[in-house]
Every structure is written in C-alpha cells, then in structure tokens.
C-alpha cells in the first residue's frame, strides 16, 4: 500500500477479525513478489493509485509475475473511489476482464474487507 497509515489500518483490521488471517506487509512493490513466494500467499491485497509504482499497470505486472510462477494467489485491488472515479472504473474493468479476482473500495468497513478476503 502506498500510504503507511492505510496499510497499518488494513493489517490491524485483518489480524483482529478472528478469521485466522496471517498478514504480511511488503515494504515496497519490488519486494511483493518475493514475499508472496516465501509466505505462500493465497491472497494479495494491493492499493491502486494514479501515479508511481502503485498504478494499475504496475499492479497488473505483479499479478502477471505471480501467475507466471504458478502461485495460487488471488489478487484483490483496493481503490479510493472518491479520489479518482476514472481509476476506480479501470479497476472494475480489470475484474470484468478477469485480470484480477476482485476489488474493494477503501471506504468500506474493515469487517467487509475481511469478509471479501475470506470468500476468495
């Protein structure tokens, strides 16, 4: 996640939801693929923003690398729909095109986020 505060909030929400999630945080997008391999991740949550290494095209590159390695890891994108409606539409289209498994808006409750991850 781009913002440390958001990443920390998501981590705390997931570890405190009593669904048995083990949460790992990547310190950078470059570390994400390796962390998924080492931890045998089954769900990867990535924030998407308009610029930088967190943009959709970069997130899809990570997704492609995970799939090319044969990792059985679902991809969930997190987007702030209020900040960038067009980017949110692009993320929804990525789900429709089956490039990622699901998306979630940053404005949802932590309980809802945990529930979506649990269904993946």
C-alpha atoms as an extended CHARMM CRD file, in Angstrom:
* protein
*
       120  EXT
         1         1  UNK       CA              0.0000000000        0.0000000000        0.0000000000  PROA      1               0.0000000000
         2         2  UNK       CA              1.2210000000        3.4490000000       -0.8190000000  PROA      2               0.0000000000
         3         3  UNK       CA              0.1690000000        5.0040000000        2.4750000000  PROA      3               0.0000000000
         4         4  UNK       CA              1.6680000000        3.5420000000        5.6150000000  PROA      4               0.0000000000
         5         5  UNK       CA             -1.3390000000        4.6020000000        7.6520000000  PROA      5               0.0000000000
         6         6  UNK       CA             -3.7430000000        2.7790000000        5.3240000000  PROA      6               0.0000000000
         7         7  UNK       CA             -1.5240000000       -0.3000000000        5.2620000000  PROA      7               0.0000000000
         8         8  UNK       CA             -1.3820000000       -0.3530000000        9.0370000000  PROA      8               0.0000000000
         9         9  UNK       CA             -5.1590000000        0.0300000000        9.3230000000  PROA      9               0.0000000000
        10        10  UNK       CA             -5.7690000000       -2.8170000000        6.8730000000  PROA      10              0.0000000000
        11        11  UNK       CA             -3.2590000000       -5.0330000000        8.6680000000  PROA      11              0.0000000000
        12        12  UNK       CA             -4.8310000000       -4.3770000000       12.0680000000  PROA      12              0.0000000000
        13        13  UNK       CA             -8.3140000000       -4.9640000000       10.6980000000  PROA      13              0.0000000000
        14        14  UNK       CA             -7.4080000000       -8.2940000000        9.1780000000  PROA      14              0.0000000000
        15        15  UNK       CA             -5.4240000000       -9.6160000000       12.1280000000  PROA      15              0.0000000000
        16        16  UNK       CA             -8.2060000000       -8.6250000000       14.5200000000  PROA      16              0.0000000000
        17        17  UNK       CA            -11.1270000000      -10.0990000000       12.5900000000  PROA      17              0.0000000000
        18        18  UNK       CA            -10.9450000000      -13.6240000000       14.0830000000  PROA      18              0.0000000000
        19        19  UNK       CA            -10.7940000000      -15.3460000000       10.7040000000  PROA      19              0.0000000000
        20        20  UNK       CA             -7.2760000000      -16.6370000000       11.2310000000  PROA      20              0.0000000000
        21        21  UNK       CA             -5.5300000000      -14.4800000000        8.6490000000  PROA      21              0.0000000000
        22        22  UNK       CA             -1.7690000000      -14.2190000000        8.8030000000  PROA      22              0.0000000000
        23        23  UNK       CA             -0.8830000000      -10.8210000000        7.3860000000  PROA      23              0.0000000000
        24        24  UNK       CA              2.4670000000       -9.8610000000        5.8680000000  PROA      24              0.0000000000
        25        25  UNK       CA              3.3110000000       -6.3770000000        4.6600000000  PROA      25              0.0000000000
        26        26  UNK       CA              5.6590000000       -5.7090000000        1.8040000000  PROA      26              0.0000000000
        27        27  UNK       CA              7.9360000000       -2.7380000000        2.3290000000  PROA      27              0.0000000000
        28        28  UNK       CA              7.9520000000       -1.9610000000       -1.4020000000  PROA      28              0.0000000000
        29        29  UNK       CA              6.3030000000       -3.1340000000       -4.6220000000  PROA      29              0.0000000000
        30        30  UNK       CA              9.6320000000       -4.6760000000       -5.6210000000  PROA      30              0.0000000000
        31        31  UNK       CA              9.5290000000       -6.9370000000       -2.5610000000  PROA      31              0.0000000000
        32        32  UNK       CA              5.9250000000       -8.0620000000       -3.0840000000  PROA      32              0.0000000000
        33        33  UNK       CA              6.5540000000      -10.9690000000       -5.4640000000  PROA      33              0.0000000000
        34        34  UNK       CA              9.3050000000      -12.4500000000       -3.3150000000  PROA      34              0.0000000000
        35        35  UNK       CA              7.1960000000      -12.0930000000       -0.1810000000  PROA      35              0.0000000000
        36        36  UNK       CA              4.2890000000      -13.8890000000       -1.8760000000  PROA      36              0.0000000000
        37        37  UNK       CA              6.6170000000      -16.7580000000       -2.8350000000  PROA      37              0.0000000000
        38        38  UNK       CA              8.2040000000      -17.0800000000        0.6070000000  PROA      38              0.0000000000
        39        39  UNK       CA              4.9170000000      -16.8600000000        2.5080000000  PROA      39              0.0000000000
        40        40  UNK       CA              2.9150000000      -18.9730000000        0.0600000000  PROA      40              0.0000000000
        41        41  UNK       CA              0.3570000000      -16.1670000000       -0.0230000000  PROA      41              0.0000000000
        42        42  UNK       CA             -3.1410000000      -17.1000000000       -1.0410000000  PROA      42              0.0000000000
        43        43  UNK       CA             -4.4580000000      -13.5130000000       -1.2640000000  PROA      43              0.0000000000
        44        44  UNK       CA             -2.5640000000      -10.3820000000       -2.2580000000  PROA      44              0.0000000000
        45        45  UNK       CA             -4.1720000000       -7.0230000000       -1.4920000000  PROA      45              0.0000000000
        46        46  UNK       CA             -2.6950000000       -4.1030000000       -3.4400000000  PROA      46              0.0000000000
        47        47  UNK       CA             -3.7110000000       -0.4690000000       -3.3420000000  PROA      47              0.0000000000
        48        48  UNK       CA             -4.0480000000        1.2260000000       -6.7300000000  PROA      48              0.0000000000
        49        49  UNK       CA             -3.4130000000        4.9360000000       -7.2840000000  PROA      49              0.0000000000
        50        50  UNK       CA             -2.9620000000        7.0250000000      -10.4160000000  PROA      50              0.0000000000
        51        51  UNK       CA              0.8190000000        7.5630000000      -10.2820000000  PROA      51              0.0000000000
        52        52  UNK       CA              4.0620000000        5.7930000000       -9.4980000000  PROA      52              0.0000000000
        53        53  UNK       CA              4.7090000000        2.1560000000       -8.7350000000  PROA      53              0.0000000000
        54        54  UNK       CA              1.1970000000        1.7890000000       -7.3070000000  PROA      54              0.0000000000
        55        55  UNK       CA             -0.6030000000        2.4720000000      -10.5930000000  PROA      55              0.0000000000
        56        56  UNK       CA             -2.8070000000       -0.1710000000      -12.1570000000  PROA      56              0.0000000000
        57        57  UNK       CA             -0.3860000000       -1.1840000000      -14.9070000000  PROA      57              0.0000000000
        58        58  UNK       CA              2.3470000000       -1.8590000000      -12.3240000000  PROA      58              0.0000000000
        59        59  UNK       CA             -0.0510000000       -3.8450000000      -10.1510000000  PROA      59              0.0000000000
        60        60  UNK       CA             -1.0230000000       -5.9440000000      -13.1580000000  PROA      60              0.0000000000
        61        61  UNK       CA              2.6670000000       -6.6440000000      -13.8210000000  PROA      61              0.0000000000
        62        62  UNK       CA              2.9680000000       -8.0780000000      -10.3060000000  PROA      62              0.0000000000
        63        63  UNK       CA             -0.1960000000      -10.0920000000      -10.9230000000  PROA      63              0.0000000000
        64        64  UNK       CA              1.2860000000      -11.4830000000      -14.1540000000  PROA      64              0.0000000000
        65        65  UNK       CA              4.5290000000      -12.4580000000      -12.4240000000  PROA      65              0.0000000000
        66        66  UNK       CA              2.5860000000      -14.2750000000       -9.7050000000  PROA      66              0.0000000000
        67        67  UNK       CA              0.5250000000      -16.1660000000      -12.2810000000  PROA      67              0.0000000000
        68        68  UNK       CA              3.6310000000      -16.9630000000      -14.3880000000  PROA      68              0.0000000000
        69        69  UNK       CA              5.2460000000      -18.5570000000      -11.3370000000  PROA      69              0.0000000000
        70        70  UNK       CA              2.1720000000      -20.7190000000      -10.8530000000  PROA      70              0.0000000000
        71        71  UNK       CA              1.3770000000      -19.3010000000       -7.4320000000  PROA      71              0.0000000000
        72        72  UNK       CA             -2.2020000000      -19.9450000000       -6.3400000000  PROA      72              0.0000000000
        73        73  UNK       CA             -2.7310000000      -16.4200000000       -5.0720000000  PROA      73              0.0000000000
        74        74  UNK       CA             -5.8960000000      -14.3810000000       -5.5080000000  PROA      74              0.0000000000
        75        75  UNK       CA             -5.4650000000      -10.7070000000       -6.3460000000  PROA      75              0.0000000000
        76        76  UNK       CA             -7.6180000000       -8.0810000000       -4.6110000000  PROA      76              0.0000000000
        77        77  UNK       CA             -7.1920000000       -4.4310000000       -5.5700000000  PROA      77              0.0000000000
        78        78  UNK       CA             -8.0130000000       -1.6240000000       -3.1560000000  PROA      78              0.0000000000
        79        79  UNK       CA             -9.0780000000        1.7070000000       -4.6640000000  PROA      79              0.0000000000
        80        80  UNK       CA            -10.2570000000        5.0210000000       -3.2570000000  PROA      80              0.0000000000
        81        81  UNK       CA            -13.2820000000        5.5780000000       -5.4640000000  PROA      81              0.0000000000
        82        82  UNK       CA            -13.8330000000        9.0840000000       -4.1130000000  PROA      82              0.0000000000
        83        83  UNK       CA            -10.3470000000       10.2740000000       -5.0350000000  PROA      83              0.0000000000
        84        84  UNK       CA            -10.3360000000        9.0030000000       -8.6270000000  PROA      84              0.0000000000
        85        85  UNK       CA            -13.6000000000        7.8190000000      -10.1920000000  PROA      85              0.0000000000
        86        86  UNK       CA            -11.9830000000        7.0590000000      -13.5680000000  PROA      86              0.0000000000
        87        87  UNK       CA             -9.2960000000        4.9020000000      -11.9880000000  PROA      87              0.0000000000
        88        88  UNK       CA            -11.9740000000        3.0960000000       -9.9840000000  PROA      88              0.0000000000
        89        89  UNK       CA            -13.7490000000        2.3440000000      -13.2730000000  PROA      89              0.0000000000
        90        90  UNK       CA            -10.4850000000        0.9730000000      -14.7100000000  PROA      90              0.0000000000
        91        91  UNK       CA            -10.0850000000       -1.2980000000      -11.6760000000  PROA      91              0.0000000000
        92        92  UNK       CA            -13.6550000000       -2.5680000000      -12.0180000000  PROA      92              0.0000000000
        93        93  UNK       CA            -12.9300000000       -3.2900000000      -15.6920000000  PROA      93              0.0000000000
        94        94  UNK       CA             -9.8380000000       -5.2910000000      -14.7120000000  PROA      94              0.0000000000
        95        95  UNK       CA            -12.1260000000       -7.5280000000      -12.6360000000  PROA      95              0.0000000000
        96        96  UNK       CA            -14.6100000000       -7.8480000000      -15.5140000000  PROA      96              0.0000000000
        97        97  UNK       CA            -11.7280000000       -8.7600000000      -17.8210000000  PROA      97              0.0000000000
        98        98  UNK       CA            -10.6570000000      -11.4040000000      -15.2500000000  PROA      98              0.0000000000
        99        99  UNK       CA             -7.2300000000       -9.8260000000      -14.8280000000  PROA      99              0.0000000000
       100       100  UNK       CA             -7.7310000000       -9.7190000000      -11.0590000000  PROA      100             0.0000000000
       101       101  UNK       CA            -10.0420000000      -11.6480000000       -8.7790000000  PROA      101             0.0000000000
       102       102  UNK       CA            -11.8400000000       -8.7770000000       -7.0810000000  PROA      102             0.0000000000
       103       103  UNK       CA            -11.6260000000       -5.1860000000       -5.9120000000  PROA      103             0.0000000000
       104       104  UNK       CA            -12.7790000000       -3.2770000000       -2.8870000000  PROA      104             0.0000000000
       105       105  UNK       CA            -13.2880000000        0.3920000000       -2.1750000000  PROA      105             0.0000000000
       106       106  UNK       CA            -11.1850000000        1.9730000000        0.5500000000  PROA      106             0.0000000000
       107       107  UNK       CA            -14.3540000000        3.3950000000        2.0970000000  PROA      107             0.0000000000
       108       108  UNK       CA            -15.7820000000        0.0170000000        3.1780000000  PROA      108             0.0000000000
       109       109  UNK       CA            -15.6900000000       -1.2330000000        6.7330000000  PROA      109             0.0000000000
       110       110  UNK       CA            -12.8530000000       -3.4470000000        7.9620000000  PROA      110             0.0000000000
       111       111  UNK       CA            -15.3710000000       -6.2290000000        8.5820000000  PROA      111             0.0000000000
       112       112  UNK       CA            -16.4930000000       -6.1020000000        4.9590000000  PROA      112             0.0000000000
       113       113  UNK       CA            -12.8850000000       -6.1750000000        3.7450000000  PROA      113             0.0000000000
       114       114  UNK       CA            -12.2190000000       -9.2550000000        5.8630000000  PROA      114             0.0000000000
       115       115  UNK       CA            -15.3780000000      -10.8920000000        4.5550000000  PROA      115             0.0000000000
       116       116  UNK       CA            -14.3820000000      -10.3330000000        0.9250000000  PROA      116             0.0000000000
       117       117  UNK       CA            -10.9210000000      -11.7490000000        1.5200000000  PROA      117             0.0000000000
       118       118  UNK       CA            -12.4250000000      -14.7530000000        3.2920000000  PROA      118             0.0000000000
       119       119  UNK       CA            -14.5590000000      -15.5230000000        0.2150000000  PROA      119             0.0000000000
       120       120  UNK       CA            -11.5720000000      -15.5380000000       -2.1340000000  PROA      120             0.0000000000
